[in-house]
Amino acid sequence: MIGDAISSALPMLRAEAESLMTSTVRAETVTITTDPTTGADVLAATLLYRGIARVKGPGSSSLAVPATVMSESIHFPATAVPIPVGTRITVEDSANQPNLIGCVYRVTRSYLAELQAAQRAEVESWQ
């Protein structure tokens, strides 16, 4: 059965996907409260994940006619904790693209599925 074949190949596929994850990112949930004394916004961040990831820029889909522009995305190991919408992602290191270091993103869509080689999250720049 094809499901059995994919399941048996999944560890190798995940290892291949992770070999492309050459950045280190920090994923945090962020809450904003108001300081009762000053009235200023106070940001509180809770760490969800720190580890390898692959930061992908926007591209076009070769499947759609006419081509549609795809969002930026970040790929995480399939075994990482789920990364929910709204999570703040900060690139801490990047072996292949040092200009990514310090970039901050917000997850706009998160994909979880069976038989994934990697978790994928669509992102936009954090404002």
N, CA, C and O atoms as a GROMACS GRO file, in nm:
protein
  508
    1MET      N    1   0.084  -0.119   0.000
    1MET     CA    2   0.000   0.000   0.000
    1MET      C    3   0.089   0.125   0.000
    1MET      O    4   0.197   0.126   0.059
    2ILE      N    5   0.040   0.228  -0.067
    2ILE     CA    6   0.120   0.350  -0.077
    2ILE      C    7   0.141   0.415   0.060
    2ILE      O    8   0.248   0.471   0.086
    3GLY      N    9   0.041   0.409   0.147
    3GLY     CA   10   0.055   0.466   0.281
    3GLY      C   11   0.170   0.402   0.357
    3GLY      O   12   0.244   0.471   0.426
    4ASP      N   13   0.185   0.270   0.344
    4ASP     CA   14   0.295   0.201   0.410
    4ASP      C   15   0.429   0.244   0.353
    4ASP      O   16   0.526   0.261   0.427
    5ALA      N   17   0.434   0.262   0.220
    5ALA     CA   18   0.559   0.304   0.156
    5ALA      C   19   0.600   0.444   0.202
    5ALA      O   20   0.717   0.470   0.230
    6ILE      N   21   0.501   0.534   0.211
    6ILE     CA   22   0.531   0.670   0.257
    6ILE      C   23   0.574   0.668   0.402
    6ILE      O   24   0.670   0.735   0.439
    7SER      N   25   0.503   0.593   0.485
    7SER     CA   26   0.538   0.584   0.627
    7SER      C   27   0.679   0.533   0.649
    7SER      O   28   0.751   0.581   0.736
    8SER      N   29   0.718   0.434   0.569
    8SER     CA   30   0.853   0.380   0.586
    8SER      C   31   0.960   0.477   0.534
    8SER      O   32   1.073   0.475   0.582
    9ALA      N   33   0.926   0.562   0.437
    9ALA     CA   34   1.021   0.659   0.383
    9ALA      C   35   1.024   0.789   0.463
    9ALA      O   36   1.115   0.870   0.446
   10LEU      N   37   0.925   0.810   0.549
   10LEU     CA   38   0.911   0.937   0.621
   10LEU      C   39   1.034   0.977   0.702
   10LEU      O   40   1.072   1.094   0.696
   11PRO      N   41   1.098   0.888   0.776
   11PRO     CA   42   1.218   0.931   0.849
   11PRO      C   43   1.327   0.988   0.756
   11PRO      O   44   1.392   1.086   0.790
   12MET      N   45   1.346   0.926   0.640
   12MET     CA   46   1.445   0.975   0.546
   12MET      C   47   1.401   1.110   0.488
   12MET      O   48   1.482   1.201   0.473
   13LEU      N   49   1.272   1.124   0.455
   13LEU     CA   50   1.221   1.249   0.400
   13LEU      C   51   1.232   1.362   0.502
   13LEU      O   52   1.264   1.475   0.466
   14ARG      N   53   1.206   1.332   0.629
   14ARG     CA   54   1.220   1.434   0.733
   14ARG      C   55   1.366   1.475   0.750
   14ARG      O   56   1.396   1.593   0.769
   15ALA      N   57   1.456   1.378   0.744
   15ALA     CA   58   1.599   1.410   0.754
   15ALA      C   59   1.642   1.499   0.637
   15ALA      O   60   1.720   1.592   0.655
   16GLU      N   61   1.591   1.469   0.518
   16GLU     CA   62   1.623   1.552   0.401
   16GLU      C   63   1.569   1.694   0.420
   16GLU      O   64   1.640   1.791   0.394
   17ALA      N   65   1.445   1.706   0.465
   17ALA     CA   66   1.385   1.839   0.488
   17ALA      C   67   1.466   1.915   0.593
   17ALA      O   68   1.493   2.034   0.576
   18GLU      N   69   1.504   1.848   0.701
   18GLU     CA   70   1.578   1.915   0.807
   18GLU      C   71   1.718   1.955   0.762
   18GLU      O   72   1.776   2.049   0.816
   19SER      N   73   1.775   1.884   0.664
   19SER     CA   74   1.908   1.921   0.615
   19SER      C   75   1.905   2.057   0.544
   19SER      O   76   2.009   2.121   0.530
   20LEU      N   77   1.787   2.101   0.500
   20LEU     CA   78   1.772   2.232   0.437
   20LEU      C   79   1.742   2.342   0.538
   20LEU      O   80   1.738   2.460   0.503
   21MET      N   81   1.721   2.305   0.663
   21MET     CA   82   1.688   2.402   0.768
   21MET      C   83   1.818   2.454   0.827
   21MET      O   84   1.870   2.400   0.925
   22THR      N   85   1.871   2.561   0.768
   22THR     CA   86   2.002   2.612   0.807
   22THR      C   87   1.994   2.740   0.888
   22THR      O   88   2.097   2.804   0.914
   23SER      N   89   1.874   2.778   0.928
   23SER     CA   90   1.857   2.894   1.016
   23SER      C   91   1.818   2.846   1.155
   23SER      O   92   1.767   2.736   1.172
   24THR      N   93   1.843   2.931   1.252
   24THR     CA   94   1.797   2.908   1.389
   24THR      C   95   1.696   3.016   1.420
   24THR      O   96   1.722   3.135   1.401
   25VAL      N   97   1.578   2.974   1.467
   25VAL     CA   98   1.472   3.070   1.496
   25VAL      C   99   1.421   3.053   1.638
   25VAL      O  100   1.440   2.950   1.703
   26ARG      N  101   1.355   3.159   1.685
   26ARG     CA  102   1.287   3.156   1.815
   26ARG      C  103   1.140   3.186   1.786
   26ARG      O  104   1.108   3.287   1.724
   27ALA      N  105   1.051   3.098   1.831
   27ALA     CA  106   0.907   3.116   1.813
   27ALA      C  107   0.845   3.144   1.949
   27ALA      O  108   0.864   3.068   2.044
   28GLU      N  109   0.770   3.254   1.957
   28GLU     CA  110   0.712   3.295   2.084
   28GLU      C  111   0.567   3.339   2.066
   28GLU      O  112   0.532   3.401   1.965
   29THR      N  113   0.484   3.306   2.164
   29THR     CA  114   0.351   3.367   2.169
   29THR      C  115   0.368   3.500   2.239
   29THR      O  116   0.446   3.513   2.334
   30VAL      N  117   0.296   3.598   2.193
   30VAL     CA  118   0.311   3.734   2.247
   30VAL      C  119   0.176   3.782   2.296
   30VAL      O  120   0.075   3.771   2.227
   31THR      N  121   0.176   3.838   2.417
   31THR     CA  122   0.056   3.901   2.470
   31THR      C  123   0.091   4.046   2.504
   31THR      O  124   0.203   4.076   2.546
   32ILE      N  125  -0.005   4.132   2.487
   32ILE     CA  126   0.015   4.274   2.518
   32ILE      C  127  -0.082   4.312   2.630
   32ILE      O  128  -0.203   4.290   2.619
   33THR      N  129  -0.027   4.368   2.735
   33THR     CA  130  -0.109   4.418   2.845
   33THR      C  131  -0.077   4.566   2.863
   33THR      O  132   0.019   4.618   2.804
   34THR      N  133  -0.155   4.633   2.942
   34THR     CA  134  -0.133   4.775   2.968
   34THR      C  135  -0.085   4.793   3.111
   34THR      O  136  -0.148   4.743   3.206
   35ASP      N  137   0.025   4.864   3.126
   35ASP     CA  138   0.077   4.895   3.260
   35ASP      C  139  -0.022   4.990   3.326
   35ASP      O  140  -0.048   5.098   3.273
   36PRO      N  141  -0.079   4.951   3.443
   36PRO     CA  142  -0.183   5.034   3.506
   36PRO      C  143  -0.130   5.169   3.555
   36PRO      O  144  -0.207   5.264   3.568
   37THR      N  145  -0.001   5.179   3.581
   37THR     CA  146   0.057   5.304   3.632
   37THR      C  147   0.087   5.402   3.519
   37THR      O  148   0.052   5.519   3.526
   38THR      N  149   0.153   5.350   3.413
   38THR     CA  150   0.197   5.439   3.305
   38THR      C  151   0.102   5.441   3.186
   38THR      O  152   0.103   5.535   3.106
   39GLY      N  153   0.018   5.338   3.173
   39GLY     CA  154  -0.069   5.327   3.058
   39GLY      C  155   0.002   5.276   2.934
   39GLY      O  156  -0.059   5.266   2.827
   40ALA      N  157   0.130   5.244   2.947
   40ALA     CA  158   0.209   5.196   2.833
   40ALA      C  159   0.179   5.049   2.806
   40ALA      O  160   0.148   4.972   2.896
   41ASP      N  161   0.189   5.012   2.678
   41ASP     CA  162   0.175   4.871   2.641
   41ASP      C  163   0.297   4.794   2.689
   41ASP      O  164   0.410   4.841   2.677
   42VAL      N  165   0.273   4.674   2.743
   42VAL     CA  166   0.380   4.588   2.789
   42VAL      C  167   0.369   4.457   2.713
   42VAL      O  168   0.266   4.390   2.717
   43LEU      N  169   0.476   4.422   2.644
   43LEU     CA  170   0.481   4.298   2.566
   43LEU      C  171   0.535   4.185   2.654
   43LEU      O  172   0.639   4.201   2.718
   44ALA      N  173   0.465   4.073   2.657
   44ALA     CA  174   0.514   3.955   2.728
   44ALA      C  175   0.522   3.841   2.627
   44ALA      O  176   0.425   3.812   2.557
   45ALA      N  177   0.638   3.776   2.620
   45ALA     CA  178   0.659   3.668   2.524
   45ALA      C  179   0.684   3.537   2.597
   45ALA      O  180   0.754   3.533   2.698
   46THR      N  181   0.624   3.430   2.545
   46THR     CA  182   0.643   3.296   2.599
   46THR      C  183   0.705   3.209   2.490
   46THR      O  184   0.650   3.197   2.381
   47LEU      N  185   0.819   3.149   2.520
   47LEU     CA  186   0.891   3.068   2.423
   47LEU      C  187   0.816   2.939   2.393
   47LEU      O  188   0.780   2.864   2.484
   48LEU      N  189   0.792   2.914   2.263
   48LEU     CA  190   0.730   2.788   2.218
   48LEU      C  191   0.834   2.694   2.161
   48LEU      O  192   0.831   2.573   2.185
   49TYR      N  193   0.928   2.751   2.085
   49TYR     CA  194   1.025   2.669   2.012
   49TYR      C  195   1.150   2.753   1.986
   49TYR      O  196   1.140   2.871   1.954
   50ARG      N  197   1.264   2.692   2.000
   50ARG     CA  198   1.391   2.751   1.957
   50ARG      C  199   1.468   2.638   1.891
   50ARG      O  200   1.496   2.536   1.954
   51GLY      N  201   1.502   2.657   1.764
   51GLY     CA  202   1.576   2.552   1.694
   51GLY      C  203   1.586   2.580   1.546
   51GLY      O  204   1.570   2.694   1.501
   52ILE      N  205   1.612   2.476   1.470
   52ILE     CA  206   1.635   2.490   1.327
   52ILE      C  207   1.505   2.518   1.252
   52ILE      O  208   1.396   2.479   1.294
   53ALA      N  209   1.520   2.587   1.140
   53ALA     CA  210   1.407   2.615   1.052
   53ALA      C  211   1.462   2.656   0.916
   53ALA      O  212   1.581   2.684   0.901
   54ARG      N  213   1.374   2.658   0.819
   54ARG     CA  214   1.408   2.705   0.685
   54ARG      C  215   1.318   2.824   0.653
   54ARG      O  216   1.195   2.812   0.654
   55VAL      N  217   1.379   2.938   0.626
   55VAL     CA  218   1.305   3.059   0.593
   55VAL      C  219   1.300   3.069   0.441
   55VAL      O  220   1.404   3.076   0.375
   56LYS      N  221   1.179   3.071   0.387
   56LYS     CA  222   1.161   3.076   0.241
   56LYS      C  223   1.093   3.207   0.203
   56LYS      O  224   0.992   3.246   0.262
   57GLY      N  225   1.150   3.273   0.104
   57GLY     CA  226   1.091   3.396   0.053
   57GLY      C  227   0.973   3.367  -0.036
   57GLY      O  228   0.944   3.251  -0.066
   58PRO      N  229   0.904   3.473  -0.079
   58PRO     CA  230   0.789   3.452  -0.167
   58PRO      C  231   0.834   3.398  -0.302
   58PRO      O  232   0.944   3.426  -0.348
   59GLY      N  233   0.748   3.323  -0.364
   59GLY     CA  234   0.775   3.267  -0.495
   59GLY      C  235   0.644   3.252  -0.570
   59GLY      O  236   0.540   3.298  -0.523
   60SER      N  237   0.648   3.189  -0.682
   60SER     CA  238   0.525   3.166  -0.756
   60SER      C  239   0.499   3.017  -0.765
   60SER      O  240   0.592   2.936  -0.766
   61SER      N  241   0.374   2.983  -0.772
   61SER     CA  242   0.334   2.843  -0.782
   61SER      C  243   0.342   2.799  -0.927
   61SER      O  244   0.292   2.868  -1.016
   62SER      N  245   0.403   2.685  -0.951
   62SER     CA  246   0.410   2.634  -1.088
   62SER      C  247   0.285   2.556  -1.124
   62SER      O  248   0.269   2.514  -1.239
   63LEU      N  249   0.195   2.536  -1.028
   63LEU     CA  250   0.075   2.456  -1.053
   63LEU      C  251  -0.043   2.540  -1.100
   63LEU      O  252  -0.131   2.490  -1.169
   64ALA      N  253  -0.044   2.667  -1.062
   64ALA     CA  254  -0.160   2.751  -1.094
   64ALA      C  255  -0.139   2.820  -1.229
   64ALA      O  256  -0.027   2.860  -1.264
   65VAL      N  257  -0.246   2.832  -1.303
   65VAL     CA  258  -0.242   2.905  -1.430
   65VAL      C  259  -0.354   3.006  -1.426
   65VAL      O  260  -0.469   2.965  -1.422
   66PRO      N  261  -0.330   3.136  -1.428
   66PRO     CA  262  -0.197   3.194  -1.429
   66PRO      C  263  -0.130   3.178  -1.293
   66PRO      O  264  -0.196   3.148  -1.193
   67ALA      N  265   0.000   3.196  -1.289
   67ALA     CA  266   0.078   3.176  -1.167
   67ALA      C  267   0.029   3.270  -1.057
   67ALA      O  268  -0.003   3.386  -1.083
   68THR      N  269   0.025   3.220  -0.936
   68THR     CA  270  -0.014   3.302  -0.822
   68THR      C  271   0.108   3.320  -0.733
   68THR      O  272   0.193   3.232  -0.723
   69VAL      N  273   0.115   3.436  -0.669
   69VAL     CA  274   0.228   3.464  -0.580
   69VAL      C  275   0.202   3.394  -0.448
   69VAL      O  276   0.094   3.404  -0.390
   70MET      N  277   0.303   3.325  -0.401
   70MET     CA  278   0.294   3.255  -0.274
   70MET      C  279   0.350   3.344  -0.163
   70MET      O  280   0.432   3.432  -0.189
   71SER      N  281   0.307   3.321  -0.042
   71SER     CA  282   0.355   3.396   0.073
   71SER      C  283   0.494   3.349   0.114
   71SER      O  284   0.541   3.244   0.071
   72GLU      N  285   0.557   3.429   0.198
   72GLU     CA  286   0.679   3.384   0.263
   72GLU      C  287   0.639   3.273   0.359
   72GLU      O  288   0.526   3.271   0.409
   73SER      N  289   0.730   3.180   0.384
   73SER     CA  290   0.698   3.071   0.476
   73SER      C  291   0.821   3.032   0.555
   73SER      O  292   0.934   3.060   0.516
   74ILE      N  293   0.796   2.968   0.665
   74ILE     CA  294   0.902   2.913   0.748
   74ILE      C  295   0.867   2.767   0.771
   74ILE      O  296   0.754   2.734   0.808
   75HIS      N  297   0.965   2.681   0.750
   75HIS     CA  298   0.947   2.537   0.768
   75HIS      C  299   1.019   2.496   0.896
   75HIS      O  300   1.133   2.536   0.921
   76PHE      N  301   0.951   2.417   0.978
   76PHE     CA  302   1.003   2.366   1.104
   76PHE      C  303   1.010   2.214   1.097
   76PHE      O  304   0.941   2.154   1.016
   77PRO      N  305   1.093   2.152   1.181
   77PRO     CA  306   1.090   2.005   1.184
   77PRO      C  307   0.948   1.955   1.212
   77PRO      O  308   0.873   2.018   1.286
   78ALA      N  309   0.914   1.844   1.152
   78ALA     CA  310   0.780   1.786   1.171
   78ALA      C  311   0.754   1.753   1.317
   78ALA      O  312   0.640   1.751   1.361
   79THR      N  313   0.860   1.727   1.392
   79THR     CA  314   0.846   1.689   1.533
   79THR      C  315   0.844   1.808   1.628
   79THR      O  316   0.831   1.789   1.749
   80ALA      N  317   0.858   1.930   1.576
   80ALA     CA  318   0.853   2.049   1.662
   80ALA      C  319   0.710   2.068   1.713
   80ALA      O  320   0.615   2.013   1.657
   81VAL      N  321   0.697   2.146   1.819
   81VAL     CA  322   0.562   2.176   1.870
   81VAL      C  323   0.484   2.249   1.762
   81VAL      O  324   0.544   2.318   1.680
   82PRO      N  325   0.352   2.236   1.759
   82PRO     CA  326   0.273   2.312   1.661
   82PRO      C  327   0.295   2.462   1.681
   82PRO      O  328   0.301   2.511   1.794
   83ILE      N  329   0.307   2.534   1.571
   83ILE     CA  330   0.331   2.678   1.574
   83ILE      C  331   0.201   2.747   1.531
   83ILE      O  332   0.169   2.749   1.412
   84PRO      N  333   0.126   2.804   1.626
   84PRO     CA  334  -0.007   2.858   1.592
   84PRO      C  335  -0.001   2.995   1.523
   84PRO      O  336   0.101   3.064   1.527
   85VAL      N  337  -0.112   3.030   1.461
   85VAL     CA  338  -0.128   3.162   1.400
   85VAL      C  339  -0.107   3.268   1.507
   85VAL      O  340  -0.152   3.253   1.621
   86GLY      N  341  -0.037   3.376   1.470
   86GLY     CA  342  -0.010   3.485   1.564
   86GLY      C  343   0.125   3.474   1.631
   86GLY      O  344   0.170   3.570   1.694
   87THR      N  345   0.191   3.359   1.618
   87THR     CA  346   0.322   3.340   1.681
   87THR      C  347   0.424   3.435   1.618
   87THR      O  348   0.424   3.456   1.497
   88ARG      N  349   0.512   3.490   1.702
   88ARG     CA  350   0.622   3.576   1.654
   88ARG      C  351   0.744   3.488   1.634
   88ARG      O  352   0.784   3.414   1.724
   89ILE      N  353   0.804   3.497   1.514
   89ILE     CA  354   0.923   3.419   1.480
   89ILE      C  355   1.039   3.517   1.459
   89ILE      O  356   1.028   3.609   1.378
   90THR      N  357   1.149   3.497   1.530
   90THR     CA  358   1.268   3.579   1.514
   90THR      C  359   1.381   3.492   1.463
   90THR      O  360   1.410   3.387   1.521
   91VAL      N  361   1.446   3.535   1.355
   91VAL     CA  362   1.561   3.461   1.301
   91VAL      C  363   1.683   3.502   1.383
   91VAL      O  364   1.723   3.618   1.384
   92GLU      N  365   1.742   3.404   1.453
   92GLU     CA  366   1.857   3.430   1.537
   92GLU      C  367   1.990   3.405   1.465
   92GLU      O  368   2.090   3.469   1.497
   93ASP      N  369   1.990   3.314   1.370
   93ASP     CA  370   2.112   3.283   1.296
   93ASP      C  371   2.071   3.223   1.162
   93ASP      O  372   1.965   3.162   1.149
   94SER      N  373   2.156   3.242   1.062
   94SER     CA  374   2.130   3.186   0.930
   94SER      C  375   2.264   3.155   0.864
   94SER      O  376   2.341   3.246   0.834
   95ALA      N  377   2.290   3.028   0.842
   95ALA     CA  378   2.418   2.986   0.785
   95ALA      C  379   2.436   3.033   0.642
   95ALA      O  380   2.548   3.061   0.599
   96ASN      N  381   2.327   3.043   0.566
   96ASN     CA  382   2.338   3.074   0.424
   96ASN      C  383   2.291   3.213   0.385
   96ASN      O  384   2.315   3.256   0.272
   97GLN      N  385   2.226   3.285   0.476
   97GLN     CA  386   2.177   3.419   0.443
   97GLN      C  387   2.182   3.508   0.566
   97GLN      O  388   2.083   3.523   0.637
   98PRO      N  389   2.300   3.566   0.593
   98PRO     CA  390   2.315   3.647   0.714
   98PRO      C  391   2.221   3.768   0.721
   98PRO      O  392   2.196   3.820   0.830
   99ASN      N  393   2.168   3.813   0.606
   99ASN     CA  394   2.074   3.925   0.608
   99ASN      C  395   1.941   3.891   0.674
   99ASN      O  396   1.864   3.980   0.707
  100LEU      N  397   1.915   3.761   0.693
  100LEU     CA  398   1.791   3.720   0.762
  100LEU      C  399   1.801   3.737   0.913
  100LEU      O  400   1.699   3.747   0.981
  101ILE      N  401   1.924   3.740   0.966
  101ILE     CA  402   1.942   3.748   1.111
  101ILE      C  403   1.876   3.876   1.164
  101ILE      O  404   1.904   3.985   1.115
  102GLY      N  405   1.790   3.859   1.262
  102GLY     CA  406   1.718   3.970   1.320
  102GLY      C  407   1.581   3.995   1.258
  102GLY      O  408   1.503   4.073   1.312
  103CYS      N  409   1.551   3.931   1.145
  103CYS     CA  410   1.418   3.947   1.084
  103CYS      C  411   1.313   3.886   1.177
  103CYS      O  412   1.335   3.783   1.239
  104VAL      N  413   1.200   3.952   1.184
  104VAL     CA  414   1.091   3.908   1.271
  104VAL      C  415   0.964   3.893   1.187
  104VAL      O  416   0.930   3.980   1.107
  105TYR      N  417   0.896   3.781   1.207
  105TYR     CA  418   0.776   3.746   1.130
  105TYR      C  419   0.662   3.712   1.224
  105TYR      O  420   0.682   3.682   1.341
  106ARG      N  421   0.540   3.718   1.168
  106ARG     CA  422   0.420   3.673   1.239
  106ARG      C  423   0.356   3.564   1.156
  106ARG      O  424   0.342   3.578   1.034
  107VAL      N  425   0.318   3.454   1.221
  107VAL     CA  426   0.254   3.343   1.151
  107VAL      C  427   0.112   3.383   1.115
  107VAL      O  428   0.034   3.423   1.202
  108THR      N  429   0.079   3.370   0.986
  108THR     CA  430  -0.056   3.404   0.939
  108THR      C  431  -0.138   3.279   0.907
  108THR      O  432  -0.261   3.283   0.904
  109ARG      N  433  -0.069   3.168   0.882
  109ARG     CA  434  -0.138   3.042   0.854
  109ARG      C  435  -0.042   2.929   0.890
  109ARG      O  436   0.077   2.934   0.859
  110SER      N  437  -0.095   2.829   0.956
  110SER     CA  438  -0.014   2.716   0.999
  110SER      C  439  -0.074   2.588   0.942
  110SER      O  440  -0.196   2.569   0.944
  111TYR      N  441   0.012   2.500   0.893
  111TYR     CA  442  -0.035   2.376   0.831
  111TYR      C  443   0.014   2.256   0.910
  111TYR      O  444   0.134   2.240   0.932
  112LEU      N  445  -0.077   2.173   0.953
  112LEU     CA  446  -0.045   2.045   1.015
  112LEU      C  447  -0.119   1.937   0.937
  112LEU      O  448  -0.237   1.954   0.904
  113ALA      N  449  -0.052   1.830   0.910
  113ALA     CA  450  -0.115   1.721   0.835
  113ALA      C  451  -0.044   1.591   0.869
  113ALA      O  452   0.063   1.592   0.930
  114GLU      N  453  -0.104   1.482   0.830
  114GLU     CA  454  -0.039   1.352   0.847
  114GLU      C  455   0.072   1.337   0.743
  114GLU      O  456   0.068   1.400   0.637
  115LEU      N  457   0.169   1.256   0.774
  115LEU     CA  458   0.277   1.221   0.682
  115LEU      C  459   0.354   1.343   0.630
  115LEU      O  460   0.395   1.346   0.514
  116GLN      N  461   0.375   1.443   0.716
  116GLN     CA  462   0.450   1.561   0.678
  116GLN      C  463   0.600   1.537   0.693
  116GLN      O  464   0.644   1.473   0.788
  117ALA      N  465   0.676   1.590   0.598
  117ALA     CA  466   0.822   1.590   0.613
  117ALA      C  467   0.865   1.710   0.697
  117ALA      O  468   0.971   1.707   0.759
  118ALA      N  469   0.783   1.816   0.699
  118ALA     CA  470   0.811   1.936   0.778
  118ALA      C  471   0.681   2.008   0.807
  118ALA      O  472   0.584   1.996   0.732
  119GLN      N  473   0.679   2.084   0.917
  119GLN     CA  474   0.567   2.173   0.945
  119GLN      C  475   0.589   2.301   0.865
  119GLN      O  476   0.702   2.348   0.855
  120ARG      N  477   0.485   2.355   0.810
  120ARG     CA  478   0.497   2.478   0.732
  120ARG      C  479   0.406   2.585   0.790
  120ARG      O  480   0.293   2.558   0.831
  121ALA      N  481   0.458   2.707   0.792
  121ALA     CA  482   0.378   2.820   0.839
  121ALA      C  483   0.397   2.936   0.742
  121ALA      O  484   0.510   2.973   0.710
  122GLU      N  485   0.287   2.993   0.695
  122GLU     CA  486   0.296   3.116   0.616
  122GLU      C  487   0.319   3.230   0.714
  122GLU      O  488   0.263   3.230   0.824
  123VAL      N  489   0.402   3.327   0.673
  123VAL     CA  490   0.437   3.438   0.762
  123VAL      C  491   0.433   3.570   0.688
  123VAL      O  492   0.435   3.575   0.565
  124GLU      N  493   0.428   3.677   0.766
  124GLU     CA  494   0.444   3.813   0.715
  124GLU      C  495   0.537   3.886   0.809
  124GLU      O  496   0.556   3.844   0.923
  125SER      N  497   0.596   3.996   0.764
  125SER     CA  498   0.684   4.072   0.851
  125SER      C  499   0.609   4.122   0.973
  125SER      O  500   0.495   4.167   0.962
  126TRP      N  501   0.673   4.115   1.089
  126TRP     CA  502   0.614   4.163   1.214
  126TRP      C  503   0.620   4.315   1.212
  126TRP      O  504   0.727   4.372   1.189
  127GLN      N  505   0.509   4.379   1.234
  127GLN     CA  506   0.506   4.526   1.233
  127GLN      C  507   0.512   4.580   1.372
  127GLN      O  508   0.511   4.702   1.390
   0.00000   0.00000   0.00000
